[in-house]
């Protein structure tokens, strides 16, 4: 696995009462494929993330909070 770049991606938060996202750090390993880091902000007692640290995810560009960002949309099994 070759890490191309570290970038901020967005992960949907579950059970928040409305749609909410958490920005987290992740490592690009292929085009639109990232491994979630998030170690600096992950707290399972505080938030429930749709995808967890160390998961391999596919991302898409989406419009959130006034800008285009990368959003994790599905887990990729190895």
N, C-alpha and C positions, 0 to 999 in steps of 0.2 A: 504494500500500500504506500502510495506516494502522497504526502500532504502538500497540496498546492498553495493554500492560503488560509489564514484565520479570518473569520468574518462573523458579524453578528447576524443571527437568524432569529426568527420569531416562532415561539411554540404556543399553541393554544392552551389556556388554562381551563380545567374542567371544574364543574360545580361552583361557578362564580355567580350565577344568577343572570349574567349577561355574557356576551362574547368578549373575552379578554385574552390578551397575548402577553407573553413575557419575552423580552429580548435576552438572548443567551449567546455566548461565544460557541463557535463550532469550527471544525476544520474541513475544508473542501478536499475531497479525495478523488472526485470525478466531476464532470460538469453536472450541476444540480444535485450532487450527492455529497452529504456532509455527515461527519460524526460529531454528535453533540458533546460539548465540554460542559459548560454550565456549572462547573464545580464551585465557582465563586458565588453563586446565588441560589443553588438548589437547596430547598428546605422542605422535605415532604410533610412536615408538621404544619407548614404555613400555606402551601399551594399544591394542587394536584395538576401535574403537567401531563399533556397528552402523550408526549414522548420524553423519555428519561435520559440522563447523562449516559454517554457511551453508546447510545443507539445510533444506528446508521439510518439516515432519513433522506427522502427525496424532497426537494424544495421547489416552490414556484414563486415567481415574482407576483406580489399582490399589492394593492393600494390600501394602506392602513395609516391612520393618524396623519393624513396630509402628505404622504409620500409613498414611493414604491419601495418595498422591502422584500426580503426572502422569507417565506413562511414554510415550515415543515408541514407536509401534507400526508406522508405515509412512511411507515417503517419499511426498510428494505432488509430482508433476511439475507445472510451471506450464503 
